[in-house]
Amino acid sequence: MSSPVWWAEMWNTLMADPLLRQNCQFWFYLYDSAKPVVQSAVDLRQSIEDMSKQLDPEGKDPMLQQMVVIGHSQGGLLTKLTATHTGETLLVAATGKTLAQLELPPEEEKLVRKLAIFEPLPEVKRVIFISTPHRGSYLAGSFARRLAQYFITLPQQAATITAELLTLTPKLSPGVKLASTSIDTMAPNNPAMLALAEIPVTPPIKAHSIISVKGDAVPPAGNDGVVEYSSAHIEGVESEFVVRSPHSCQGNPLTIEEVRRILLLHLQ
């Protein structure tokens, strides 16, 4: 139920700033948000690298090495996986085993590496998380997951990868149920999600948080109707800005002004 249209107010406002209009180009990434978060993150990373190579095959344009990735909600999790060295932390959290302990044949090991082990993209120098459920969303509980099964249809590519992972599951760890949709991924008890929340953005990449909180709740209490403040808050960011807003806060003037401030800082 999301699209680039949610960013229209922010884009229009930022493009009205003469410095940003002269120095920044804005790209929008549309993805199937039903897919497990790691699959969407792999696709985003590939799209960034493909576009960079298409525009600058010889790698000589320094501006394409100065990307700021901004993600709202689930998009913030994809954003973090462009800027983080995870090692085997996510794999161990999900399966209880390292890659070596799994003893997989080459093709299966390649798939697991692709979906569980991430390195920062060289193009990305700064990230902004907006209303991001780093520790899951309380709305992604068991009832929501059961309900989603009736409505979510995975695209063919995602369904194929999910089927391959389900086949692999007994080898990865008996009794482990891997996330098959984004709602499974963002469940507040997902061990891989909780592990990712504790992995810092890799220096020298800079990170910022914009956290929406409804009403007069004072952090660390409060939520935006979808994500608790305690889930959106992470350590190690350059700045944290709380905006009084429901979850979809991309068009809130205060959110927009904070993004403008960060982009101008990045230009400096």
Sequence and secondary structure as in RCSB ss.txt:
>XXXX:A:sequence
MSSPVWWAEMWNTLMADPLLRQNCQFWFYLYDSAKPVVQSAVDLRQSIEDMSKQLDPEGKDPMLQQMVVIGHSQG
GLLTKLTATHTGETLLVAATGKTLAQLELPPEEEKLVRKLAIFEPLPEVKRVIFISTPHRGSYLAGSFARRLAQY
FITLPQQAATITAELLTLTPKLSPGVKLASTSIDTMAPNNPAMLALAEIPVTPPIKAHSIISVKGDAVPPAGNDG
VVEYSSAHIEGVESEFVVRSPHSCQGNPLTIEEVRRILLLHLQ
>XXXX:A:secstr
   GGGGHHHHHHHHTSHHHHHH         TTS HHHHHHHHHHHHHHHHHHH TTS  GGGG EEEEEETHH
HHHHHTTS   TTHHHHHHHSS HHHH   HHHHHHHHHHH     TTEEEEEEES  TT  TTSSHHHHHHHTT
T    HHHHHHHHHHHHHHHHH TT     SHHHHT TT HHHHHHHHS   TT EEEEEEEE TT  TTS B S
SSBHHHH  SS SEEEEEES S  TT HHHHHHHHHHHHHHH 
